[in-house]
Amino acid sequence: MAAMTPGQTASHPLETLLALMQEQRLDAVAVTDLFDIRYLCGFTGSNGLLLVMEAGSYFITDSRYALQATAQVSVAATVIAADLDAKCAELIAARCAGYVGVETATMSAKRFERFKRLLAGAQPVALDGMATRLRMCKSLGELARLRAASALAEEALMAVMPGIQPGVTEAQIARDFHLQAIGLGAQGLSFDTIVAGGPRAALPHATPGSRPFAPGELVVVDFGVILDGYCSDQTVTIPVGEVDAETVTVYNTVLKAQRAALAAIKPGVLLRDIDRAARSVIDEAGYAEYFGHGTGHGVGLEVHEAPAVSFRTNDFAQEAMVITIEPGIYLPGKLGVRLEDTVWIGAEGYEAITTLPKELGAVAALLQTD
């Protein structure tokens, strides 16, 4: 597809959150999810609470992170406290009264009940991902980080590709990929690498084991890294030598399904219709019962984040969203195929972030052209 220029978020995410608060007549929002906190104010530590109010915002953390918060957080005043929730309630009581939004999706019921008691006169309002959904559309800077993470992951995979041959085990490839990724500068893996060969490839989330690869089978490799806080996600399915006709049919059905879903991507389309585009191809080929998961999901600070590309979602595709497209067919006891790319949604379609080819045998062929 022709190159496209991604949209740049016009205002700081905190300003966008404040605008949403006004629309919903909230006097304050308490953000406790650490990924949302990083997105909104830049803090990368493991304990924090961001209190957002029109009169001023506060980032609350404990004494371990005093210096880090001072260095990283510039959009809110840093407050040090041993009890983050109690300090938040104290600040609310001193500066505003009324309705306080709380992201309950990432807060335990026990913590929410205590927080309600601490608020005293203010009224808590349970929110469902207000801050998290701000992360669905990516800025230019985020897109660059996602591309860099993907490029690093692909480089690490290509380094271990020669090992996918008879006699080598799933666990060996998973271990070697991890070492390569860290050696290239990744902060870590965005999820536990899936390497599954032969009949085990029919397990969508198989844990790499000691089974050696055999000639004539497929190996599913689902891999990703974290770089500068952002995740990559991609799946390739690699043939070990020549495969039989049924395997070719299953593989090409998944490839056709992925291409159908990619072709359906454009702003304004229901995400469930993108899912349907992939699912229809698999259904028509007679494999409906062997594709049980959604077609994709958002990727960013988390490897699985909003939106979902699923028959269950009511969300629409929006420009600057980053999503995966990953249909699969899993035949129990026989084989599995999954093909996954991460893409950015532009004004008229999509642009790939992941770059490895998905035709049968194409990734292995890259080694022969280097």
Order of alpha helices (4+ residues) and beta strands (2+ residues): alpha-beta-alpha-beta-beta-alpha-beta-alpha-beta-alpha-beta-alpha-alpha-alpha-beta-beta-beta-beta-beta-beta-alpha-alpha-beta-beta-beta-beta-beta-beta-beta-alpha
